[in-house]
Amino acid sequence: MSGSMFDYEADVLVVGSGAAGLAAAVTAAREGCSVMLFEREDHVGGTPGLSGGTAWIPNNSSMREQGVEDPRDDALRYLARTAFPQY
Protein backbone atom coordinates (compact mmCIF):
# COMPACT_ATOMS: atom_id res chain seq x y z
CA MET A 1 0.00 0.00 0.00
CA SER A 2 2.66 2.50 -0.92
CA GLY A 3 1.53 6.07 -0.30
CA SER A 4 -1.38 5.08 1.89
CA MET A 5 -2.04 6.50 5.33
CA PHE A 6 -0.41 3.39 6.80
CA ASP A 7 2.93 3.82 5.04
CA TYR A 8 5.04 5.25 7.86
CA GLU A 9 8.28 4.33 9.53
CA ALA A 10 9.63 5.35 12.93
CA ASP A 11 12.34 4.25 15.30
CA VAL A 12 9.94 4.22 18.24
CA LEU A 13 6.20 3.62 18.36
CA VAL A 14 4.42 4.79 21.52
CA VAL A 15 0.84 3.70 22.19
CA GLY A 16 -0.92 5.97 24.65
CA SER A 17 -0.11 9.52 25.63
CA GLY A 18 -0.35 9.21 29.40
CA ALA A 19 2.54 10.12 31.66
CA ALA A 20 4.66 7.08 30.73
CA GLY A 21 3.90 7.30 27.02
CA LEU A 22 4.71 10.99 26.75
CA ALA A 23 7.88 10.55 28.80
CA ALA A 24 8.98 7.71 26.50
CA ALA A 25 8.18 9.71 23.36
CA VAL A 26 9.99 12.85 24.52
CA THR A 27 13.01 10.88 25.73
CA ALA A 28 13.28 8.96 22.46
CA ALA A 29 12.93 12.15 20.40
CA ARG A 30 15.58 13.95 22.47
CA GLU A 31 17.91 11.01 21.85
CA GLY A 32 17.47 11.48 18.10
CA CYS A 33 14.87 8.82 17.35
CA SER A 34 11.91 9.38 15.10
CA VAL A 35 8.75 8.82 17.13
CA MET A 36 5.14 8.00 16.31
CA LEU A 37 2.64 8.48 19.12
CA PHE A 38 -0.84 6.96 19.00
CA GLU A 39 -3.67 7.97 21.32
CA ARG A 40 -7.23 6.63 21.12
CA GLU A 41 -8.82 9.61 22.86
CA ASP A 42 -9.50 13.03 21.35
CA HIS A 43 -6.97 14.64 23.67
CA VAL A 44 -3.33 14.09 24.46
CA GLY A 45 -2.41 13.17 27.99
CA GLY A 46 -4.38 10.01 28.76
CA THR A 47 -5.85 9.78 32.23
CA PRO A 48 -3.39 12.31 33.72
CA GLY A 49 -4.55 14.77 31.06
CA LEU A 50 -8.03 14.69 32.56
CA SER A 51 -7.10 14.34 36.20
CA GLY A 52 -4.45 17.02 36.34
CA GLY A 53 -1.78 14.38 36.82
CA THR A 54 -1.67 14.83 40.55
CA ALA A 55 -1.09 12.26 43.24
CA TRP A 56 -3.89 11.21 45.56
CA ILE A 57 -2.83 11.11 49.18
CA PRO A 58 -5.76 9.74 51.17
CA ASN A 59 -6.97 11.67 54.20
CA ASN A 60 -4.11 14.16 54.05
CA SER A 61 -3.73 17.07 56.47
CA SER A 62 -4.68 19.67 53.86
CA MET A 63 -8.00 17.92 53.22
CA ARG A 64 -8.71 17.64 56.93
CA GLU A 65 -7.93 21.37 57.45
CA GLN A 66 -10.53 22.18 54.78
CA GLY A 67 -13.11 19.90 56.36
CA VAL A 68 -12.99 17.35 53.53
CA GLU A 69 -13.71 13.86 54.79
CA ASP A 70 -11.78 10.96 53.29
CA PRO A 71 -12.10 8.07 55.73
CA ARG A 72 -9.21 5.62 55.93
CA ASP A 73 -11.48 2.60 55.47
CA ASP A 74 -12.95 4.05 52.25
CA ALA A 75 -9.46 4.67 50.87
CA LEU A 76 -8.36 1.14 51.73
CA ARG A 77 -11.47 -0.35 50.11
CA TYR A 78 -10.87 1.70 46.95
CA LEU A 79 -7.20 0.72 46.75
CA ALA A 80 -7.98 -2.95 47.35
CA ARG A 81 -10.73 -2.91 44.69
CA THR A 82 -8.49 -1.34 42.04
CA ALA A 83 -5.25 -3.15 42.89
CA PHE A 84 -6.69 -6.57 43.75
CA PRO A 85 -10.17 -6.82 42.17
CA GLN A 86 -10.08 -10.62 42.40
CA TYR A 87 -10.33 -10.31 46.21
Buried (B, 14 or more C-beta within 10 A) or exposed (E): EEEEEEEEEEEBBBEBBBBEBBEBBEEBBEEEEEBEBEBEEEEEBBEBBEEEEEEEEEEEEEEEEEEEEBEEEEBEEEEEEEEEEEE
